Amino acid sequence: MGDFDWNSAKLHSAIATTISEEGYGCTVNVTTGSTLPIMTALYEGQLDLVMAVWYDNIEDQFKPYEDAGTVRRVGVNTPDSGQDFYVDCP
């Protein structure tokens, strides 16, 4: 499983790892890194799963692999979560 270096992704990966290992008896190896190397490893078949990604940031990169059937999106973890930037205004 590919994991990213931000906390919300780590949470989703930890939940999926626990369910896979304790619920289904699977062995899960987690590789953590930044977006480009983790997604490249997914595209190349070195990883089987990524639990969370900011799709809007990688759509141009992701789309050719999705169109080729190399990867696919299978669902949304938290549908009420928006991809935004928040600025503190004093």
N, C-alpha and C positions, 0 to 999 in steps of 0.2 A: 504494500500500500504506500502510495506517495502522500507525504504530509508536508505542510508548508510551515514557514516560520512566523505565523501569526496565530494568536490564541484561539480565535473562533474555529479555524481549521483544525488545530490540535484537539479541540474538544470533540468535533465530529469524528475525527480519526480515532480518538480514544474510545468513544462510544461504539463505533463499528468494530474496533479490535476486540473489545470486551464481549460484544454479542457474538462475533465470529468464533472466538476462542472458547468462551464459557457456554454459549448456547448451541454451537454446532461442532465443537471439538476441532476447529481448524487451527493451524499454526499460521500466525500473521507476522510478517516481517515488515517493519515500518522504516521507510527512508525519508528523512526530513531534509528540506532544502528550500531554496527560493524558487519562484515560479518557473523560470525558463528551464533549469535543469530537470526539475520534476516533471514538467509537461513534456519535455523532449524524451525523457525516459518512458513516459506513458505512450507517446506516439510510436516509439521504437519497440514497444512490447517488453521492456525491462520491468515495468510496473503493471499491475492488473487493475488498480483502483485508485481513484483520487476522490475523497469525500466532499471537498469544498473547493471552489475556485471562483474568482471574479470573472465570469465569462465575458462580460462586456470589455474587459481589458485584453482578452486574448482571442476574441472572436475571429479576427483575420488569420491568426495562426492556427486556430482550432478547426475552422470550417473545412479546409481541404481534407483533413484527416477524417472528419465526420462524414463528408461526402463520399470518401473512399471506403467507408465502413471500418476503418482502423480503430476509431473510438466512437462512443456514443454517450449522449447525456441520458440518464435514466430517471431523473427526478430532482426535486428541489427539497433540500433539507429543512429550510425555514422560510416558507413563502412570504412571511411578513417582513423579512429582512431586506432592506434596500441597500443598494450599492451607492454610497454617497460620500462626500467629503464634508466634514463638519469643521467650522471655523469658530473659535471662541472670540466673541466680540465684546470687549470690556465696556 
